[in-house]
Amino acid sequence: MTTHNDWLTGGDRRAVAVDRIERAALALFLERGIDAVTAADIAAAAGCSRATLYRHVGGKPHLVRSVMLRAAGTVVARIETAINRVPAQRRPVEAILAAVAALRADPVLHQWLTRHRSPGTDEFLAAAPELGDLATTLTRIAPDAAAAAWIVRVVLSLLTWPLPDAAAERALVERFVGPALRTR
């Protein structure tokens, strides 16, 4: 008689499966980059079938979003703490600078957002409604999908093309980004 070890036993089967699949996906995204990883790669790394992956996480685009949001949770908390008492008129600038600092301090997200870059990944991140929602919430601008996507692009730009120091980045954001968001 063959003993079969079911990796989904114990606890909520769906939660266990989602957690295992997301962890496998994150490891592969960090190792190879988002574009170089397929759903089949993720399923193999998680030790499940592609059918199980699709049933529990809905495929690679959904998985990228959920892994990104899961990783962003701790960063968002750091940003909120950093800008908690910032006056409304300074909030957009300070939120952007706090986001850049928090993302640089998070080894997983920093590597993910800077190591394996591609136009497809950049477009996916800039257009992700979840990141736009976070940008809107953190900066407290009026809901505006285009402005939110632009804020995401500003943060990604500063991560991938940093200026010589924090003071230079602050000056740039205050001069060009701050006025554009204050008029909103």
GUMINU-319929 format. One line per field, with one value per residue: residue in three letters; x negated, y negated, z negated of N, C-alpha, C in turn. Coordinates in steps of 0.001 Angstrom, whole numbers, plus 524288, in hexadecimal, padded with zeros to 5 digits. Atoms other than C-alpha are relative to their C-alpha. Example, Ala and Ser with C-alpha at 12.3 -4.5 7.8 and 13.67 -1.06 7.14 Angstrom:
BEGIN
res	(ALA | SER)
nx	(7FC86 | 80334)
ny	(804A6 | 804A6)
nz	(80000 | 8003C)
cax	(7CFF4 | 7CA9A)
cay	(81194 | 80424)
caz	(7E188 | 7E41C)
cx	(7FC7C | 80302)
cy	(7FB50 | 7FBBE)
cz	(80000 | 7FD26)
***
This chain:
BEGIN
res	(MET | THR | THR | HIS | ASN | ASP | TRP | LEU | THR | GLY | GLY | ASP | ARG | ARG | ALA | VAL | ALA | VAL | ASP | ARG | ILE | GLU | ARG | ALA | ALA | LEU | ALA | LEU | PHE | LEU | GLU | ARG | GLY | ILE | ASP | ALA | VAL | THR | ALA | ALA | ASP | ILE | ALA | ALA | ALA | ALA | GLY | CYS | SER | ARG | ALA | THR | LEU | TYR | ARG | HIS | VAL | GLY | GLY | LYS | PRO | HIS | LEU | VAL | ARG | SER | VAL | MET | LEU | ARG | ALA | ALA | GLY | THR | VAL | VAL | ALA | ARG | ILE | GLU | THR | ALA | ILE | ASN | ARG | VAL | PRO | ALA | GLN | ARG | ARG | PRO | VAL | GLU | ALA | ILE | LEU | ALA | ALA | VAL | ALA | ALA | LEU | ARG | ALA | ASP | PRO | VAL | LEU | HIS | GLN | TRP | LEU | THR | ARG | HIS | ARG | SER | PRO | GLY | THR | ASP | GLU | PHE | LEU | ALA | ALA | ALA | PRO | GLU | LEU | GLY | ASP | LEU | ALA | THR | THR | LEU | THR | ARG | ILE | ALA | PRO | ASP | ALA | ALA | ALA | ALA | ALA | TRP | ILE | VAL | ARG | VAL | VAL | LEU | SER | LEU | LEU | THR | TRP | PRO | LEU | PRO | ASP | ALA | ALA | ALA | GLU | ARG | ALA | LEU | VAL | GLU | ARG | PHE | VAL | GLY | PRO | ALA | LEU | ARG | THR | ARG)
nx	(7FCBB | 80300 | 7FE3B | 7FFAC | 8004D | 7FCE4 | 8021A | 7FBB8 | 7FD50 | 800BB | 7FE41 | 7FCC8 | 802BD | 800BA | 803EA | 8050F | 80186 | 80141 | 804E8 | 80451 | 8009A | 8021B | 80586 | 802FA | 8001D | 80386 | 8056A | 80158 | 80031 | 804E5 | 8045D | 8001F | 7FCF4 | 7FA8E | 7FF0F | 80284 | 7FD89 | 7FAE6 | 7FC88 | 801F4 | 8048C | 7FE1B | 7FD70 | 8041B | 802C5 | 7FC6D | 7FEBF | 7FA7A | 7FEE4 | 7FE36 | 7FA64 | 7FFA7 | 80193 | 7FBC0 | 7FB70 | 800C6 | 801EA | 7FE00 | 803D4 | 8048A | 7FEEC | 7FDB3 | 8040F | 803AF | 7FD6C | 7FF71 | 8053C | 801AF | 7FD18 | 801A8 | 80520 | 7FF76 | 7FD44 | 80371 | 80214 | 7FBD1 | 7FFC3 | 80472 | 7FEEE | 7FBE7 | 8025E | 8037A | 7FD2F | 7FB4A | 7FED0 | 80188 | 7FB8A | 7FDB2 | 80296 | 80520 | 7FF2D | 801B0 | 805BA | 80221 | 7FE6E | 80352 | 8054B | 7FFC5 | 7FF60 | 80518 | 8036E | 7FE28 | 80104 | 805AA | 80150 | 7FDD6 | 80357 | 7FD05 | 7FD92 | 80402 | 80249 | 7FBFB | 7FECA | 8048C | 803A3 | 7FE16 | 7FC76 | 7FEB6 | 7FB8C | 7FB19 | 7FF5B | 7FF1D | 7FAA5 | 7FC7C | 80016 | 7FDD1 | 7FA60 | 7FD4C | 7FC56 | 8010E | 80424 | 7FD9B | 7FCCB | 8039D | 80222 | 7FBD5 | 7FF1B | 8047F | 800CA | 7FAEF | 7FE0B | 7FAC8 | 80077 | 80129 | 80332 | 804A5 | 8039B | 80203 | 803D8 | 80491 | 802C8 | 802B6 | 80474 | 803EB | 802A0 | 8033B | 80462 | 803E2 | 80280 | 80371 | 803C5 | 8007D | 80352 | 8049F | 7FED2 | 7FA88 | 7FED0 | 7FF09 | 7FAE5 | 7FC18 | 7FF95 | 7FD58 | 7FA7D | 7FD7D | 7FF98 | 7FCDC | 7FB88 | 7FCCC | 7FC54 | 7FC22 | 7FC1C | 7FD3C | 7FBCF | 7FBDA)
ny	(80498 | 804CA | 80448 | 804E8 | 80476 | 8045F | 804E0 | 8037D | 7FE46 | 80358 | 80563 | 80187 | 7FE35 | 8045A | 80394 | 7FD56 | 7FFE2 | 80551 | 80181 | 7FD11 | 801C2 | 80555 | 7FFC3 | 7FDEA | 80412 | 8042E | 7FE22 | 7FFDF | 80562 | 8024E | 7FD51 | 80079 | 8045E | 7FE9C | 7FE7D | 7FB0C | 7FBCD | 7FE6D | 7FD72 | 7FAA5 | 80053 | 800FC | 7FB34 | 7FC21 | 8019B | 7FF66 | 7FA7C | 7FF13 | 80027 | 8051D | 80050 | 801BE | 8057A | 8032B | 7FFA6 | 802E3 | 80569 | 8025A | 800C6 | 8033E | 8058E | 80078 | 7FE81 | 80461 | 80405 | 7FE66 | 7FFCC | 8056C | 8026B | 7FD74 | 80228 | 8059D | 80104 | 8021A | 80500 | 803D9 | 80157 | 8037F | 80511 | 8028D | 801CF | 80467 | 804AE | 8005B | 8054C | 803C3 | 80335 | 7FE75 | 80259 | 7FD85 | 7FA56 | 7FD36 | 7FFD7 | 7FCB8 | 7FA8F | 7FDF2 | 7FF47 | 7FBC3 | 7FB25 | 7FEB2 | 7FE57 | 7FB01 | 7FBED | 7FF04 | 7FD49 | 7FAB9 | 7FD33 | 7FCFA | 8036E | 80300 | 7FC8E | 7FEC8 | 8048F | 80235 | 7FC32 | 7FDA6 | 803D9 | 7FF81 | 80370 | 7FD6D | 80056 | 80589 | 80165 | 7FD30 | 8029E | 8054C | 7FFB9 | 7FCC9 | 80353 | 7FF92 | 803C1 | 80525 | 800E0 | 80129 | 8053D | 803B9 | 7FFE5 | 8020C | 80592 | 80270 | 80323 | 7FE5C | 7FB6C | 80146 | 7FB97 | 801DB | 80244 | 7FBB8 | 7FD2F | 80371 | 7FFA6 | 7FAF7 | 800A1 | 8034C | 7FCB8 | 7FC38 | 802D1 | 80139 | 7FB1F | 7FDD6 | 803FC | 80372 | 8049C | 7FF24 | 7FF8C | 800F4 | 80595 | 80103 | 7FDB8 | 80361 | 804D9 | 7FEB4 | 7FED7 | 804DC | 803CA | 7FE69 | 7FCBE | 802B9 | 803C5 | 7FD69 | 7FD54 | 803EA | 80277 | 7FC30)
nz	(80000 | 7FF86 | 80357 | 7FD11 | 80382 | 7FDF9 | 8022A | 80174 | 804B7 | 80497 | 7FF5D | 7FB87 | 7FB47 | 7FC57 | 8022C | 7FFAB | 7FA7A | 7FE4F | 8027F | 7FDA4 | 7FA97 | 80020 | 801A7 | 7FB94 | 7FBF7 | 801AF | 7FF76 | 7FA6E | 7FE05 | 801D5 | 7FD7A | 7FA51 | 7FE03 | 7FF0B | 7FA93 | 7FEAF | 802EE | 7FDF6 | 803C3 | 8009D | 80380 | 8054F | 801C3 | 8011B | 804BF | 8046B | 80090 | 7FEBE | 7FA64 | 7FE21 | 8013F | 80573 | 8000A | 7FDCB | 8036A | 804E0 | 7FF6C | 7FB3B | 7FBE0 | 80110 | 8011A | 8053B | 803B0 | 8006D | 8033E | 80574 | 80250 | 8008B | 8044A | 804DB | 80156 | 800ED | 804E9 | 80415 | 7FE24 | 80097 | 80596 | 8011C | 7FD8C | 80310 | 804DF | 7FECE | 7FE40 | 80321 | 801DA | 7FBF8 | 7FE48 | 7FAF7 | 7FB7F | 7FF51 | 7FFFF | 7FB3C | 7FF9A | 8042D | 7FF0D | 7FBCA | 80210 | 803D6 | 7FD07 | 7FDBD | 8044B | 80210 | 7FC19 | 80002 | 804DD | 7FFDD | 7FC45 | 7FC2A | 7FC1D | 7FD3E | 7FC07 | 7FC28 | 7FCC6 | 7FD52 | 7FDBD | 7FB29 | 7FDAE | 7FA7E | 7FEC6 | 80165 | 805AD | 80159 | 7FE7F | 80387 | 80510 | 7FF91 | 7FEEF | 803EC | 802EF | 8059A | 80145 | 7FF78 | 804A8 | 80447 | 7FF16 | 80139 | 805A2 | 802DD | 7FEE7 | 80118 | 7FBA7 | 7FE4F | 7FC94 | 7FA91 | 7FE42 | 7FD38 | 803DA | 8032C | 7FCCA | 7FF8F | 804FB | 7FFE6 | 7FC70 | 80296 | 803E0 | 7FD27 | 7FDA0 | 80405 | 801A0 | 7FBF8 | 7FE70 | 8048D | 7FFC6 | 80348 | 80590 | 8017C | 7FF6D | 7FA6F | 7FECC | 8026F | 7FCEB | 7FB1F | 80110 | 801BE | 7FBB7 | 7FB8D | 80158 | 803DD | 7FDB9 | 7FC9C | 80340 | 8032F | 7FCF2 | 7FF41)
cax	(80000 | 7FAB2 | 7FB61 | 7FFBC | 7FBD5 | 8061A | 7FFB6 | 80D11 | 810AF | 8124E | 81988 | 820E8 | 81D22 | 81F1E | 81719 | 80C23 | 80C20 | 80C52 | 8015C | 7F8E4 | 7FB47 | 7F8B2 | 7EC03 | 7E76C | 7EB13 | 7E3F3 | 7D798 | 7D7FB | 7DAFC | 7CF54 | 7C689 | 7CA6B | 7D337 | 7E1D4 | 7E154 | 7D893 | 7E179 | 7ED16 | 7F8DB | 7F330 | 7E673 | 7EDEA | 7F643 | 7EA24 | 7E33F | 7EF50 | 7F0B6 | 7FE3E | 804A4 | 807B5 | 8160E | 8140A | 80CED | 817DF | 8226A | 81C54 | 815E3 | 81BA9 | 80F5A | 802EE | 8088D | 810D1 | 80563 | 7FC28 | 80604 | 80853 | 7F9CE | 7F711 | 801C7 | 7FDB7 | 7EFBE | 7F43E | 7FC1C | 7F0AA | 7EB65 | 7F889 | 7F8CD | 7EB32 | 7EF56 | 7FBB6 | 7F3CC | 7EA05 | 7F473 | 7FEAF | 7FDBB | 7F9E5 | 802A9 | 80B9E | 8046D | 7F779 | 7FD63 | 7FB62 | 7ECEB | 7EA3B | 7F1E4 | 7EA12 | 7DD0C | 7E11C | 7E545 | 7D81C | 7D0DD | 7D968 | 7D822 | 7C95E | 7C920 | 7D0FE | 7C76F | 7D1D9 | 7D975 | 7CD59 | 7C743 | 7D40F | 7D62A | 7C83F | 7C11D | 7C986 | 7CF37 | 7D61E | 7DFA8 | 7EA5B | 7E816 | 7E74C | 7F41E | 7FA97 | 7F654 | 7F9D2 | 8074F | 80A59 | 816B9 | 812B2 | 80629 | 80DD0 | 81751 | 80BEF | 80615 | 81319 | 814F8 | 80732 | 80666 | 814AA | 816DF | 8247F | 826F3 | 8212D | 81BFB | 812AC | 80CD7 | 80B83 | 8048A | 7FB98 | 7F82C | 7F4D3 | 7EC1A | 7E54E | 7E255 | 7DD8B | 7D51F | 7CE93 | 7CC1A | 7C5ED | 7BF2F | 7BB9D | 7B5F6 | 7A8FE | 7AF57 | 7BC29 | 7BB31 | 7BA87 | 7C637 | 7CDD6 | 7CACC | 7CF62 | 7DC08 | 7DEED | 7DC6F | 7E381 | 7EC88 | 7F153 | 7F704 | 7FDBF | 8047A | 807FA | 81042 | 81882)
cay	(80000 | 7F2BA | 7E7B8 | 7DAEF | 7CE81 | 7C3F3 | 7B697 | 7B064 | 7B7F0 | 7B0AA | 7A3E3 | 79CD6 | 7A3A4 | 79761 | 78EC0 | 798C9 | 79A02 | 78B53 | 7891A | 793C3 | 78F36 | 780E3 | 7844B | 78C50 | 78162 | 77713 | 77F56 | 78151 | 772FA | 76F00 | 77906 | 77724 | 76B56 | 76B0B | 76C1E | 7782C | 7802A | 787DE | 78D59 | 79AE1 | 796CA | 791EE | 79E32 | 7A6D2 | 79EDE | 79F7B | 7AE19 | 7AD46 | 7AE26 | 7A274 | 7A5A1 | 7A404 | 79739 | 791EB | 796B7 | 7900C | 783C7 | 781C0 | 781F8 | 77A20 | 76C38 | 76E37 | 7749C | 7695B | 75FD9 | 767D3 | 76A2D | 75BBC | 75778 | 76164 | 75C77 | 74E50 | 74FC0 | 74D73 | 7427B | 73B86 | 73C32 | 735F7 | 72B39 | 7285F | 72764 | 71E2D | 714F1 | 7163C | 70823 | 70186 | 6F5EE | 6F81B | 6EEA5 | 6F5F2 | 7038D | 70711 | 70381 | 709FA | 7163A | 717DE | 715EA | 71EF2 | 72937 | 728A2 | 729AE | 734E6 | 73C7B | 73AC5 | 73FD3 | 74BFE | 755BA | 75DE3 | 752F1 | 74B03 | 7569A | 759E8 | 74C0B | 74956 | 755FC | 75BF7 | 75088 | 75121 | 7485F | 7527B | 752D6 | 743FE | 74273 | 74CD3 | 745FB | 73859 | 73CC3 | 74582 | 73FCA | 744CF | 73CB9 | 7311D | 732B0 | 73315 | 726D9 | 71FC8 | 723F2 | 720AD | 71376 | 71076 | 70AB3 | 70B05 | 71809 | 716C7 | 722D4 | 71B2C | 7138E | 71FF4 | 726FA | 71B30 | 71BBF | 72A2F | 726AF | 71BFC | 72599 | 73003 | 725E2 | 721AB | 72FDA | 7334F | 72674 | 720E3 | 71367 | 71187 | 7100D | 70E76 | 6FF9B | 6FF84 | 708A4 | 7002F | 6F3F2 | 6FA85 | 6FFA4 | 6F2B7 | 6EAC4 | 6F306 | 6FCB7 | 6F4CD | 6E98B | 6F2C0 | 6FA32 | 6EE0D | 6E8ED | 6F52A)
caz	(80000 | 80400 | 7FA35 | 8004B | 7F964 | 7FBC6 | 7FA17 | 7F860 | 7EC22 | 7DF71 | 7DE61 | 7E904 | 7F5B7 | 7FDEC | 7F4DE | 7F45D | 80334 | 80593 | 7FBD2 | 801A9 | 80FA4 | 80C47 | 80542 | 810E6 | 81A45 | 8124D | 811D1 | 82089 | 82358 | 81B1B | 82175 | 82FBF | 830DC | 8331E | 841EC | 841EE | 8391A | 83E36 | 83715 | 8398B | 832E3 | 82707 | 82639 | 826EB | 81C5B | 813A3 | 815DD | 81BC1 | 828F9 | 83185 | 82F47 | 820A2 | 822EB | 82B90 | 8223D | 81669 | 81BD0 | 82952 | 83189 | 8328D | 833AB | 82777 | 820B7 | 823CA | 81DF7 | 811B5 | 80F55 | 81187 | 80822 | 7FDE9 | 7FE55 | 7FE71 | 7F1EC | 7E8C3 | 7F134 | 7F122 | 7E24B | 7E1C2 | 7EB16 | 7E35B | 7D6CC | 7DD36 | 7E279 | 7D7E3 | 7D322 | 7DFDE | 7E374 | 7EF27 | 7F826 | 7F5FE | 7F612 | 80489 | 80477 | 7F768 | 7FB21 | 807A6 | 800BD | 7F59D | 7FF91 | 80660 | 7F961 | 7F491 | 8014B | 80126 | 7F321 | 7F683 | 7FC88 | 80339 | 809B0 | 80CD9 | 813D6 | 81A87 | 81F76 | 823CB | 82723 | 831BF | 8391F | 845FB | 84D31 | 84AF6 | 83C4C | 83B84 | 842D6 | 83A7F | 82DEF | 832AC | 83707 | 82B53 | 8256D | 81803 | 81842 | 81D3E | 811F9 | 80867 | 80E9B | 80D7F | 7FF62 | 7FAEF | 801B9 | 7FED6 | 80C42 | 811F5 | 818C9 | 82658 | 82D49 | 835FE | 82A9D | 82299 | 82DC1 | 82F3B | 820B9 | 8222F | 82DC4 | 825EB | 81AEE | 82485 | 82B6C | 81ED8 | 81B3A | 82829 | 82B4C | 81E05 | 81CC5 | 815A8 | 80849 | 800F1 | 80148 | 81027 | 810F6 | 80778 | 80F63 | 81BEF | 81616 | 80F4A | 81B98 | 825AC | 81F1C | 8138E | 81B7B | 82505 | 81A11 | 81225 | 81D53 | 81D30)
cx	(7FC8A | 8024C | 7FFCD | 8001A | 802CF | 7FE26 | 80439 | 802E1 | 7FEBE | 801B8 | 80380 | 7FD06 | 7FEEA | 7FBC5 | 7FA87 | 7FE0D | 7FE5C | 7FAC6 | 7FB5C | 7FEF1 | 7FDA7 | 7FA44 | 7FC88 | 7FF7B | 7FC32 | 7FA4F | 7FE4F | 7FFA1 | 7FAEA | 7FB4B | 7FF85 | 8027E | 8056F | 800C9 | 7FDDD | 80286 | 80560 | 8034A | 7FE2F | 7FB3D | 801BE | 8028C | 7FBEE | 7FD29 | 80362 | 8016B | 805B5 | 800A8 | 80178 | 805CC | 800CD | 7FE8E | 80478 | 804D7 | 7FF68 | 7FE46 | 80184 | 7FC0E | 7FBE4 | 80151 | 80258 | 7FBE6 | 7FC07 | 8025A | 8003E | 7FAB8 | 7FE09 | 802B7 | 7FE89 | 7FACC | 8005D | 80279 | 7FC92 | 7FDC7 | 80415 | 80071 | 7FB8A | 800ED | 80414 | 7FDE2 | 7FCA8 | 802F4 | 804EE | 80187 | 7FE73 | 804D1 | 801B0 | 7FD0D | 7FA9A | 80082 | 7FE49 | 7FA10 | 7FDBC | 8016F | 7FC9C | 7FA7F | 7FFD1 | 80093 | 7FAD0 | 7FC5F | 801A4 | 7FF03 | 7FA33 | 7FE66 | 80209 | 7FCF7 | 802FD | 8023E | 7FBFA | 7FD8D | 803EF | 800E1 | 7FB56 | 7FCA0 | 801B0 | 803FD | 800E8 | 8047A | 80541 | 8011A | 80125 | 80596 | 803FB | 80054 | 80289 | 805E5 | 80307 | 803A7 | 7FF02 | 7FBBA | 80201 | 80357 | 7FC94 | 7FDBF | 803FF | 800DC | 7FB84 | 7FF2A | 804C6 | 801A6 | 80582 | 7FF63 | 7FF93 | 7FC34 | 7FB06 | 7FBFE | 7FD94 | 7FBDE | 7FB0C | 7FCCC | 7FCF2 | 7FB31 | 7FBAF | 7FCE7 | 7FC73 | 7FB3D | 7FBC2 | 7FD42 | 7FBFC | 7FBEF | 7FF52 | 7FC82 | 7FB7B | 80117 | 805BA | 80180 | 80136 | 80549 | 80466 | 800CC | 802FD | 805DC | 802D9 | 800D9 | 803EB | 804E8 | 803B7 | 803D3 | 80440 | 80444 | 802FD | 80486 | 804A7 | 80452)
cy	(7FB24 | 7FBCA | 7FAF9 | 7FB81 | 7FB5D | 7FAF7 | 7FC2F | 801C7 | 7FC5E | 7FA7B | 7FF46 | 80147 | 7FB83 | 7FC46 | 80251 | 7FFF7 | 7FA9B | 7FE4A | 802B2 | 7FE29 | 7FA81 | 7FFF4 | 801FE | 7FBDE | 7FBB0 | 801A9 | 80011 | 7FA88 | 7FD62 | 80253 | 7FEA5 | 7FB0F | 801D5 | 80224 | 80566 | 804B2 | 80127 | 80258 | 8059C | 8001B | 7FF75 | 804EA | 80420 | 7FEA4 | 800AC | 805B6 | 80134 | 7FFF2 | 7FA71 | 7FF4D | 7FE22 | 7FA3E | 7FC89 | 80009 | 7FC79 | 7FA5A | 7FD78 | 7FEDC | 7FBF7 | 7FA3B | 7FF1B | 80129 | 7FB9C | 7FBC4 | 8018D | 8004C | 7FA73 | 7FD72 | 8025B | 7FDC6 | 7FA36 | 7FEBA | 7FD9B | 7FABB | 7FBB7 | 7FE52 | 7FC56 | 7FA8C | 7FD0C | 7FDE2 | 7FB27 | 7FAFB | 7FEEF | 7FA61 | 7FBBA | 7FCD5 | 80162 | 7FDCE | 80264 | 805E7 | 802B2 | 80084 | 803BD | 805BE | 80278 | 80111 | 8045D | 80545 | 801BF | 80214 | 80562 | 80473 | 80143 | 8031E | 80597 | 8032C | 802F2 | 7FC74 | 7FCDA | 8034A | 8010C | 7FB74 | 7FDE2 | 803FA | 80206 | 7FC5B | 80144 | 7FC3D | 8026F | 7FFB5 | 7FA6F | 7FE5E | 802A4 | 7FD2F | 7FA9A | 8001B | 80325 | 7FC9E | 8002F | 7FC33 | 7FA6E | 7FEA5 | 7FEBA | 7FA86 | 7FBD6 | 7FFA4 | 7FD6E | 7FA28 | 7FCC2 | 7FC21 | 801DA | 804B0 | 7FE64 | 80429 | 7FE40 | 7FDBC | 8044F | 8031C | 7FCC7 | 80023 | 80520 | 7FFA2 | 7FCA9 | 80347 | 803FB | 7FD63 | 7FECA | 804E9 | 801D8 | 7FC29 | 7FC1F | 7FB58 | 800CB | 800A5 | 7FE96 | 7FA44 | 7FEA6 | 80242 | 7FCB7 | 7FB10 | 800F7 | 800E3 | 7FB0F | 7FC31 | 801AB | 80315 | 7FD2F | 7FC28 | 80293 | 80299 | 7FC2F | 7FD8A | 8038E | 7FF18)
cz	(80000 | 7FC72 | 80328 | 7FC22 | 80282 | 7FD70 | 7FE6F | 7FB16 | 7FB81 | 80126 | 804B9 | 80500 | 803C9 | 7FE12 | 80053 | 805A3 | 801E2 | 7FDBA | 8029B | 8059A | 8001C | 7FE65 | 8047A | 80448 | 7FE8B | 800A2 | 805BA | 80251 | 7FE63 | 802CC | 805CC | 8022F | 8017D | 80582 | 8015E | 7FD57 | 8024D | 7FB9A | 7FF08 | 7FC61 | 7FA55 | 7FDCA | 7FE8E | 7FAEF | 7FB23 | 7FF0F | 800FF | 805E9 | 80196 | 7FED7 | 7FA63 | 7FF97 | 801FD | 7FC7E | 7FB38 | 800AB | 8052E | 80439 | 7FEA3 | 7FF0C | 7FA91 | 7FBD8 | 7FF4D | 7FC7F | 7FA46 | 7FD3D | 7FF00 | 7FB59 | 7FABA | 7FE33 | 7FE9E | 7FAC4 | 7FBCA | 80194 | 7FF4F | 7FA4D | 7FE84 | 80235 | 7FCCE | 7FADA | 800F9 | 8014A | 7FCDA | 7FE9C | 803E2 | 8019F | 80593 | 804AF | 8010F | 800D2 | 80517 | 80076 | 7FBF5 | 800C6 | 80438 | 7FE00 | 7FBF4 | 802BE | 8024F | 7FBBD | 7FDEA | 803D2 | 80050 | 7FB2F | 7FFDB | 80407 | 80433 | 8042F | 80307 | 8044F | 80454 | 803B8 | 80309 | 802DC | 8054E | 8027C | 805B8 | 80117 | 7FE7F | 7FA2D | 7FE59 | 80143 | 7FC75 | 7FAC4 | 8003E | 800BF | 7FBEF | 7FCC1 | 7FA1F | 7FE58 | 80088 | 7FB4D | 7FB45 | 80090 | 7FE95 | 7FA1F | 7FD09 | 800EA | 7FE99 | 8043C | 80137 | 803A4 | 805BA | 801F1 | 802BF | 7FC3B | 7FCA8 | 80301 | 8009E | 7FAFA | 7FFBE | 80381 | 7FD9B | 7FC12 | 802B7 | 8027D | 7FC01 | 7FE03 | 803F7 | 801FD | 7FB91 | 80123 | 7FC2B | 7FA2A | 7FEFD | 800AC | 805AF | 801A0 | 7FDB9 | 80339 | 80511 | 7FF23 | 7FE42 | 80480 | 8042F | 7FE90 | 7FC45 | 80258 | 80363 | 7FCBE | 7FC83 | 802F9 | 800A5 | 7FC19)
***
